[in-house]
């Protein structure tokens, strides 16, 4: 009887460890996705700033008359 209880506690401990590992992997994945999104937003902001710097500062138009 003691062996059965010991095995049950061991199995519960393994399942708890596996659950903790799974949770850690999911949270790490979410953190990586957020970091990727922030880096992409920063790169897009830099590209947009560069593109705007290439345009002329003012557009000269002649009057319609």
C-alpha positions as CSV (number, residue, x, y, z in Angstrom):
1,X,0.0,0.0,0.0
2,X,2.8,2.4,0.8
3,X,4.4,1.7,-2.6
4,X,1.2,2.6,-4.3
5,X,1.0,6.0,-2.5
6,X,4.6,6.6,-3.1
7,X,4.2,6.0,-6.9
8,X,1.1,8.2,-6.9
9,X,3.0,11.1,-5.3
10,X,5.8,10.6,-7.7
11,X,3.4,10.7,-10.7
12,X,1.7,13.9,-9.4
13,X,5.2,15.5,-8.9
14,X,6.1,14.6,-12.5
15,X,2.8,16.0,-13.9
16,X,3.3,19.2,-11.9
17,X,6.8,19.5,-13.3
18,X,5.6,18.9,-16.8
19,X,2.8,21.4,-16.3
20,X,5.3,24.0,-15.0
21,X,7.6,23.4,-18.0
22,X,4.7,23.8,-20.4
23,X,3.7,27.0,-18.8
24,X,7.2,28.3,-18.9
25,X,7.5,27.5,-22.6
26,X,4.2,29.2,-23.4
27,X,5.2,32.3,-21.5
28,X,8.6,32.4,-23.2
29,X,6.9,32.1,-26.6
30,X,4.5,34.9,-25.8
31,X,7.4,37.1,-24.7
32,X,9.3,36.3,-27.9
33,X,6.3,37.2,-30.0
34,X,6.0,40.5,-28.2
35,X,9.7,41.3,-28.6
36,X,9.4,40.5,-32.3
37,X,6.4,42.8,-32.7
38,X,8.1,45.6,-30.9
39,X,11.3,45.2,-33.1
40,X,9.2,45.1,-36.2
41,X,7.3,48.3,-35.2
42,X,10.6,50.1,-34.5
43,X,12.0,49.0,-37.9
44,X,8.9,50.2,-39.7
45,X,9.0,53.5,-37.9
46,X,12.7,53.9,-38.9
47,X,11.8,53.0,-42.5
48,X,8.9,55.5,-42.5
49,X,11.1,58.2,-41.1
50,X,13.8,57.5,-43.8
51,X,11.1,57.6,-46.5
52,X,9.8,60.9,-45.3
53,X,13.3,62.3,-45.2
54,X,13.7,61.5,-48.9
55,X,10.7,63.6,-49.9
56,X,11.1,67.3,-50.6
57,X,10.3,69.6,-47.7
58,X,7.8,71.6,-49.6
59,X,6.0,71.1,-52.8
60,X,6.1,74.1,-55.0
61,X,3.0,74.7,-57.0
62,X,2.3,77.5,-59.4
63,X,-0.9,79.5,-59.0
64,X,-3.8,78.4,-61.2
65,X,-4.0,81.9,-63.0
